[in-house]
């Protein structure tokens, strides 16, 4: 009953977000929202940007890469120098070079993978001025790329796809900052910590023991961590820590914040291309995959833990509670973790490494399909649109007709760009996983042997290659090998998809739409939804099934049962 109520409330709130936030996003990126016009003009003047000047895709891409490169060096510098900078009440030293490099790339690429424990590694200044700032910036970049692709689909014989600086500034000041600020107040009201007073020191006079309890500016980071599908936690325990996620209200609010922009962007897409049915078709595919993964994972976790069963405890009425907060239980834990892995968030409220083999497979599968159900802020939409281009191409082959999407003919160039964007991630993940299992440095990190140890390596690179950030935490990844290999995965997983996406946007913008005819394959129909879902499952399944067979599937079979 509680699970049903949670789902009903979640669907109702997201329906409202889809309607109003979707329209608001369309208005923001069309330049119709101006209630912060003075602030906007001040920022543009400081940047030296002409908000009326548009960019072609190459200039847009150069601006994006330049912005990201500066952000990496800025974040890296603060991490390295934090021992000499203020707002460091614990007197933490500068972060080591390899870890600082990995962390800077992680937060700039919206991955927020953490090879460290935040409360014992990062100062307050680093948490706020470096990491939290990049949570806003990387989210704004993701939405900007999605909007640029949508403009390309909606445009008619244009050489431009917008202005990167305008899109990032407007997305930040009109969307991310105000909503994150409101959410932060709710987190504080529910008990999340927000202070610069340093750690609390509690003394037990009777036993003469003093306990140091880390705290800091947590709530302000927590809100954008979820709303920007970032996922990097202030504490090592992330969403399971009561200072980050104190109540059932904040748990549900976190899930809503994570899903809000990715879901709303499907309506924004429909409004900007002039056909709401197109947006609904994309949302329907996302929903089917999300619901299927959630059901698969929740059922797996409800069956209990095989290791506990072997220890002689046969009755596990509450399911597999190993690594989970009892205040959330198995369903809310599965819902939270599936939400964070079906998006590029990665913030978890339970230990993914302690899930059943098939429960872990459920979280892996969402990432392996390309993070499209509904995916991260912006990245979910532009990635599923790459798959949509591939789907209409396949549909055109089946009927012997030149494929079209939203009136734009899909030719060799568009198919090649979409294919590159789709294949970058699986190639990166599988190659780096193979290198890791074939090298001593790679094999030394997993704390488990056999299939589960392989799953820990596979999960790490799948998470980083999809800019997710969650982990099977039974892997000691703060080594030079994993810091460098992980950085490569995160960079390719982010910019290896963004660049062909922007090139595709430019190519589509230059095309003249053709009128719809009797033989046109409708991309707002249930048939197209089935085709797109099939392409997603086939591409993900064929690419990753051999690796999954060596990991979670083999582990499940070794447990003596197939399902559940």
C-alpha positions, -999 to +999 in steps of 0.1 A: +000+000+000+028+024+009+045+017-024+013+024-043+008+057-025+044+067-032+040+060-069+006+079-071+021+110-054+052+108-076+032+105-108+008+133-098+036+157-090+056+149-121+025+154-142+023+189-128+060+194-134+057+182-170+029+207-177+042+238-160+080+233-159+079+221-195+062+253-207+084+274-185+116+259-200+103+265-235+097+301-226+131+306-210+150+292-239+129+312-264+138+344-246+102+351-234+111+350-196+127+383-185+119+388-148+156+388-141+165+409-171+188+433-151+208+404-137+209+388-172+223+420-187+249+424-160+262+388-166+262+393-204+282+425-200+307+408-177+311+380-202+313+404-232+284+385-248+259+399-273+227+381-264+212+388-299+241+371-318+236+335-326+262+308-333+266+280-357+272+245-343+310+248-345+312+281-326+286+267-301+308+237-296+340+257-292+323+279-266+311+249-247+345+232-247+363+264-237+338+269-208+343+233-197+381+235-199+383+266-178+359+250-153+381+220-150+412+241-142+393+263-118+379+233-098+413+215-099+430+247-086+407+251-056+411+214-047+449+215-048+451+248-028+423+243-003+449+238+025+459+275+021+423+288+015+397+300+040+365+281+051+385+250+060+376+245+097+390+209+097+423+221+083+422+196+055+452+195+032+451+200-006+437+171-026+463+149-043+469+156-080+454+124-095+423+126-073+419+164-078+421+158-116+395+130-115+372+150-093+374+182-114+365+163-146+338+144-127+319+175-116+324+194-148+310+165-168+279+162-146+292+128-134+300+136-098+319+103-094+337+104-060+368+085-052+369+101-018+348+107+013+335+142+011+334+150+048+371+141+053+386+153+020+370+185+008+369+219+027+337+240+029+352+263+003+359+234-021+324+220-016+307+254-023+329+273-047+342+244-067+319+214-066+285+230-060+292+257-086+299+230-112+267+212-103+249+243-116+272+248-146+273+213-158+235+209-155+230+242-175+254+229-202+234+196-206+201+214-210+217+239-235+229+210-257+194+195-257+178+228-266+203+233-294+194+200-309+157+208-306+163+241-323+180+222-351+150+200-356+126+229-355+146+253-377+141+259-414+173+265-435+193+282-407+230+281-401+227+289-364+214+269-334+214+296-307+241+311-284+258+289-259+265+317-234+229+329-235+215+294-230+238+286-200+231+320-183+193+318-188+192+282-177+211+290-146+194+322-134+159+314-145+156+277-138+184+261-117+191+288-091+155+297-080+142+262-078+173+249-061+170+277-036+134+269-027+143+232-024+172+239-001+148+257+023+126+226+023+156+204+030+167+227+059+131+227+073+131+189+073+164+187+092+192+187+066+223+205+079+233+239+067+261+256+086+297+270+084+303+264+121+326+234+115+323+199+130+303+193+162+323+178+191+303+157+215+318+145+248+306+116+268+318+126+302+309+093+318+331+073+294+355+102+286+350+098+249+348+126+224+330+122+191+335+145+161+305+148+139+312+164+104+287+189+092+287+218+068+267+236+040+248+204+031+213+215+022+224+240-004+244+214-022+217+187-018+190+206-037+211+212-068+227+178-065+193+163-072+177+190-094+207+191-117+210+152-118+245+156-104+246+132-075+278+141-057+271+138-020+286+161+008+290+129+028+304+095+018+270+079+026+253+102+001+215+100+002+216+075+031+231+100+054+205+116+077+221+151+074+215+149+036+183+130+035+167+132+069+130+122+063+106+104+040+096+139+027+132+147+016+135+112+001+104+118-021+114+153-028+148+141-040+132+117-064+109+144-077+138+169-082+158+143-101+131+135-125+116+170-129+137+185-157+143+153-177+105+147-178+096+183-184+120+186-213+099+162-233+070+187-232+095+215-240+106+195-270+070+191-282+063+228-278+094+239-296+089+216-326+052+225-328+038+190-320+031+180-285+024+144-297+061+141-305+070+150-269+045+126-256+058+098-278+093+103-263+080+105-228+060+072-233+092+053-243+110+067-213+082+057-190+079+022-202+117+015-197+117+032-163+087+013-151+100-020-163+134-015-147+118-004-114+096-034-113+125-057-121+147-043-094+120-039-068+109-076-072+145-087-071+151-069-038+119-081-022+131-117-023+158-114+003+196-119+002+210-153-008+240-149+015+217-143+044+196-173+034+227-195+033+236-183+068+204-200+081+180-171+081+154-183+057+126-158+066+133-123+052+099-108+052+112-073+045+133-085+016+170-077+011+177-051+037+215-056+035+230-021+028+197-004+031+182+021+056+154+004+075+136+038+075+132+035+037+129-002+032+134-022+000+109-004-023+118+032-015+155+022-017+149+006-051+128+035-063+155+060-053+184+040-067+167+032-100+157+069-104+193+079-099+207+053-123+180+059-150+191+095-149+227+107-147+224+114-110+241+086-092+230+097-057+219+066-038+201+061-005+213+025-002+244+005-011+242-006-047+270-032-040+247-050-015+218-054-040+210-089-053+227-098-085+195-091-105+188-060-086+223-047-095+216-057-131+185-035-130+205-005-121+232-014-147+207-018-175+194+018-171+229+031-177+237+007-205+207+018-225+224+052-227+207+070-197+175+078-216+147+068-193+144+097-187+181+104-185+200+134-170+191+171-174+194+176-212+215+145-218+185+122-215+166+141-242+195+146-267+206+110-263+171+095-269+168+118-300+199+102-314+182+069-310+151+083-326+172+093-356+185+057-358+150+043-354+135+063-383+165+052-404+158+016-396+121+022-403+129+038-437+150+007-446+120-015-438+096+003-461+121+014-488+117+051-482+140+079-474+136+084-436+123+116-422+120+130-387+099+160-380+099+168-417+137+167-420+152+140-443+176+118-425+205+111-448+239+095-445+255+124-426+228+125-399+228+087-395+266+087-391+266+114-365+238+097-345+256+064-347+288+080-334+270+096-305+253+063-296+284+041-299+309+063-280+297+052-246+296+014-251+330+013-268+345+034-240+330+013-213+338-021-227+374-012-238+383+003-204+366-027-186+387-051-207+419-032-199+411-032-162+405-069-159+437-076-179+460-055-158+473-059-123+463-024-113+428-029-125+423-063-108+437-050-075+408-027-068+377-049-064+372-062-029+353-092-041+364-122-062+345-139-091+315-125-110+308-099-084+343-085-086+339-082-123+305-065-118+322-039-096+347-030-124+320-031-151+297-009-130+324+016-123+332+022-160+295+020-170+287+047-144+315+070-155+310+064-192+274+075-188+283+104-165+262+088-137+285+087-107+269+058-087+291+028-078+293-007-065+314+007-036+333-025-030+360-013-053+390+007-041+391+032-070+412+060-055+443+048-074+463+064-102+449+037-126+413+043-118+416+080-114+431+083-149+410+056-166+379+070-150+387+105-162+390+092-198+356+075-195+339+106-181+354+129-208+345+106-237+311+098-222+303+136-220+320+153-249+321+123-272+283+125-273+279+162-271+300+170-302+282+148-327+249+159-312+258+196-319+270+187-354+237+169-359+219+200-347+237+221-372+231+197-401+193+195-393+190+232-389+203+238-425+177+215-440+143+225-455+114+206-440+095+185-465+057+182-463+041+151-448+028+127-473+008+094-474+040+073-470+055+094-442+063+073-411+046+090-382+070+095-353+042+104-329+025+071-331+025+040-309+043+021-337+072+045-336+073+041-298+076+004-301+103+007-327+123+032-306+120+010-275+131-020-296+161-001-309+171+009-274+168-026-260+185-043-290+215-019-291+220-021-253+213-058-252+235-069-280+263-046-269+264-054-232+249-089-228+282-108-230+296-085-202+265-089-181+267-127-186+301-126-169+289-104-141+255-103-125+239-131-145+267-155-136+265-144-100+227-151-100+232-185-116+258-193-090+233-186-063+213-216-076+183-198-091+175-178-121+146-156-111+140-140-087 
